[in-house]
Each structure stands twice: as C-alpha cells, then as structure tokens.
Amino acid sequence: MKRIDLNTGIIPLSEFRANATQCVAQVRETRRPMVITQHGKSASVLMDVGEYEKLMDSLELLQDIQTAEGQIDQGLTISHTQAKRQLLARVRA
C-alpha cells in the first residue's frame, strides 16, 4: 500500500463533503489513502478497495505467522514425516 501524501492526502470533513466524488477518484487513481479530519483531528481514512483487501490479506498472513511462532515456542510441532502421513490420511479418507 502506498503511503499517504501529506500534501494532498489530508482534508477536512467539510472539504470532503463538498468534493466527495473528486476525493474518491483521487484515491482510486493514486491508490493512496486519504485522511479525513474533523475539528482538526484525524477522524477516518478513505482508501481504495483493492488496497484495503491487500492490507487485510497481509494482516491475516502476519497473524498466522505470529500464531505459528507461538506454537513453535510451545513445542507444538510435528516432523515433516508426521505431517505428510496425517495429510495423506485425510486425503484418502
């Protein structure tokens, strides 16, 4: 995912309301998220759907890696031979 452009990627809510179509077009074209502020503070992020899906896929992968590392630390591992045996038993069943 591309980073937010600090010059054009932060806009107040009032400007977003007035120019929503252009803001969405900019996000889709540049694939850069846009921060929408309210009362001078960040309130939400507008981002391209494809970029959001990539972000969620990356997050899920990182969570799976973290889970696997925890299982390794707890000694919850099996050998390659055991894994192959279990997989073949499931496929044949």
PEWOCOR-V838401 format. One line per field, one symbol per residue. phi: phi as a letter, one per 20 degrees, with the letter a starting at -180 (. if undefined). psi: psi as a letter, one per 20 degrees, with the letter a starting at -180 (. if undefined). burial: b if it has 24 or more other C-alpha atoms within 12 Angstrom, else e. A space follows every 50 residues. Layout:
phi->???
psi->???
burial->???
This chain:
phi->.fffefecdccfgfffgfcgfffffffffemdfceddclncfcbcdbfff fffffffffffffffffffffffemedcfffffffffffffff
psi->pqrpoihijoqqghhgghkgghgggggggijprpppqpkjqphrppqqgg hgggghggggghhggggghghghiklrrrgggggggghhhhh.
burial->eeeeeeeebbbbbeebeeeeeebbeebeeebbbbbbeeeeeeeebbbbee eeeeeeeeeeeeeeeeeeeeeeeeeeeeeeeeeeeeeeeeeee
